[in-house]
Amino acid sequence: MARKPGALVFTQQQQQDLLTAIASGAERVSYSDKSVEYRSLSELREILAGIDADLSGAARRRTFRMVAPWDKGL
């Protein structure tokens, strides 16, 4: 399934950076030349859950059921 234009794309490095921040109790994550400060550890956990779902593909899975449109005519 193709991503929508403007959709966020996460990397495993970003996922690992958040895990490290949560484990250390930090609310600030820095990577490359950027730095992000979160309001709370619970916000970090929510974002991490979203990244996990995005990287695993769970957010894009769809299930459907097909039903036959005929009967035996009895």
Backbone bond lengths (Angstrom), bond angles and torsions (degrees), N, CA, C in turn:
res aa  C-N    CA-C-N  psi(-1)  N-CA   C-N-CA  omega(-1)  CA-C   N-CA-C  phi
1 M - - - 1.444 - - 1.528 108.83 -
2 A 1.298 117.14 131.82 1.458 121.67 -178.56 1.525 110.23 -76.95
3 R 1.296 115.29 148.31 1.465 120.82 177.50 1.523 109.58 -77.85
4 K 1.321 114.63 149.20 1.453 120.07 176.41 1.524 109.10 -73.02
5 P 1.325 117.34 147.76 1.460 119.26 176.61 1.528 110.08 -59.22
6 G 1.314 116.86 135.33 1.458 121.06 179.61 1.514 114.26 84.28
7 A 1.349 117.46 0.27 1.465 120.32 179.58 1.522 109.22 -70.70
8 L 1.335 115.58 145.63 1.459 120.77 178.28 1.519 109.94 -71.72
9 V 1.308 115.79 141.34 1.455 121.74 177.41 1.522 107.22 -122.28
10 F 1.322 116.59 121.97 1.452 121.61 -177.79 1.516 110.31 -103.95
11 T 1.340 115.53 155.19 1.449 121.19 177.72 1.527 109.26 -114.67
12 Q 1.311 115.83 162.09 1.463 120.03 176.71 1.523 110.78 -66.57
13 Q 1.328 117.52 -28.75 1.472 120.10 177.29 1.525 110.30 -65.91
14 Q 1.329 117.87 -40.79 1.464 121.04 176.93 1.527 110.10 -63.49
15 Q 1.325 116.78 -40.20 1.458 121.69 177.44 1.533 109.54 -60.71
16 Q 1.322 116.89 -46.24 1.461 121.13 -179.59 1.527 111.42 -65.18
17 D 1.328 117.68 -38.93 1.461 121.43 177.97 1.528 111.22 -61.36
18 L 1.335 116.63 -40.81 1.463 119.66 177.76 1.520 111.52 -67.38
19 L 1.329 117.13 -40.55 1.462 120.31 177.07 1.531 111.21 -60.39
20 T 1.313 116.20 -41.99 1.464 121.05 178.48 1.525 110.95 -63.99
21 A 1.326 116.88 -42.87 1.466 121.04 179.24 1.528 111.13 -63.49
22 I 1.327 116.95 -42.77 1.465 120.80 179.50 1.521 110.09 -64.37
23 A 1.332 116.66 -43.67 1.462 120.72 -178.75 1.529 111.51 -63.64
24 S 1.320 117.37 -33.42 1.459 120.48 -178.57 1.530 112.57 -89.27
25 G 1.327 117.11 -10.06 1.468 120.84 -179.49 1.519 112.96 84.45
26 A 1.322 117.82 8.04 1.468 121.74 -179.21 1.519 110.54 -77.33
27 E 1.320 115.43 150.33 1.455 120.77 176.47 1.525 110.90 -113.48
28 R 1.334 116.43 10.35 1.461 121.89 178.37 1.522 108.66 -125.84
29 V 1.329 115.97 132.94 1.460 121.83 179.30 1.523 107.81 -122.86
30 S 1.328 116.09 130.32 1.462 121.27 178.54 1.520 109.50 -120.79
31 Y 1.325 115.83 138.94 1.457 121.81 174.79 1.517 107.87 -152.05
32 S 1.313 115.30 143.56 1.469 121.72 -174.65 1.528 108.87 51.43
33 D 1.310 116.69 -122.57 1.458 120.81 179.65 1.528 111.76 -107.47
34 K 1.330 117.19 17.67 1.463 121.72 -176.35 1.524 110.42 -117.18
35 S 1.324 114.61 153.89 1.452 120.72 178.19 1.527 108.34 -141.40
36 V 1.333 116.38 136.54 1.461 121.57 -179.53 1.520 108.46 -125.85
37 E 1.337 116.04 131.22 1.458 120.09 177.31 1.528 108.32 -112.16
38 Y 1.329 115.99 127.46 1.462 122.06 -178.18 1.516 109.95 -98.75
39 R 1.324 116.36 157.34 1.463 121.20 -177.79 1.511 112.32 -72.78
40 S 1.337 116.25 -34.32 1.464 119.07 -176.36 1.517 110.20 -158.21
41 L 1.316 115.90 166.78 1.462 119.97 175.78 1.521 111.10 -67.49
42 S 1.330 117.57 -30.25 1.469 119.04 178.05 1.531 110.54 -66.27
43 E 1.337 117.11 -35.13 1.463 119.76 176.05 1.534 110.02 -65.48
44 L 1.325 116.83 -40.71 1.462 120.83 176.11 1.522 110.88 -59.02
45 R 1.315 116.65 -43.59 1.473 120.61 -179.64 1.525 111.54 -64.60
46 E 1.323 117.57 -39.61 1.465 121.11 177.97 1.525 110.86 -63.01
47 I 1.319 116.22 -43.58 1.459 120.31 179.84 1.523 110.21 -66.53
48 L 1.327 116.70 -40.49 1.463 120.51 178.16 1.525 110.92 -61.37
49 A 1.328 117.43 -40.16 1.467 120.90 178.13 1.532 110.54 -61.93
50 G 1.326 117.25 -39.22 1.456 120.93 177.65 1.522 112.19 -66.40
51 I 1.331 115.78 -40.54 1.462 120.06 177.89 1.520 110.20 -65.78
52 D 1.337 116.57 -42.84 1.468 120.40 177.70 1.523 110.89 -57.31
53 A 1.337 116.04 -45.90 1.464 120.22 -179.69 1.524 110.86 -64.15
54 D 1.332 116.42 -41.38 1.464 120.02 -179.44 1.522 111.32 -65.05
55 L 1.334 116.88 -44.88 1.457 119.86 -178.22 1.523 112.68 -70.46
56 S 1.331 117.22 -30.19 1.467 119.78 179.87 1.521 111.86 -83.04
57 G 1.322 117.37 -14.84 1.458 121.08 -179.57 1.513 113.03 87.17
58 A 1.320 117.97 1.90 1.464 121.19 -177.69 1.523 112.01 -63.17
59 A 1.312 116.97 -31.73 1.460 119.92 -178.56 1.528 111.81 -71.33
60 R 1.328 117.02 -18.49 1.463 120.01 -176.79 1.516 113.41 -103.15
61 R 1.315 118.75 -5.52 1.469 120.08 -178.49 1.517 110.98 -73.68
62 R 1.305 114.63 139.39 1.461 120.54 176.02 1.516 107.91 -130.43
63 T 1.303 115.92 144.45 1.453 120.10 174.34 1.526 107.92 -118.98
64 F 1.305 115.73 147.81 1.452 119.48 177.09 1.525 108.65 -148.66
65 R 1.315 114.78 161.53 1.454 120.98 -179.38 1.514 107.83 -127.12
66 M 1.324 115.76 136.15 1.448 120.69 178.99 1.535 107.85 -107.97
67 V 1.324 115.81 132.10 1.461 121.13 -179.67 1.530 108.26 -115.59
68 A 1.316 116.23 132.95 1.473 120.87 -179.49 1.533 109.50 -66.40
69 P 1.343 117.86 133.10 1.459 121.33 -176.33 1.528 113.91 -88.68
70 W 1.308 119.71 26.79 1.456 120.90 -179.97 1.529 109.45 -137.21
71 D 1.333 114.81 166.69 1.464 120.33 176.49 1.532 108.74 -133.62
72 K 1.307 117.69 -179.47 1.473 121.45 -177.64 1.522 112.70 -78.59
73 G 1.298 117.21 -12.13 1.458 121.21 178.54 1.518 113.52 73.81
74 L 1.303 118.71 26.03 1.464 121.10 -179.44 1.485 112.56 -88.81
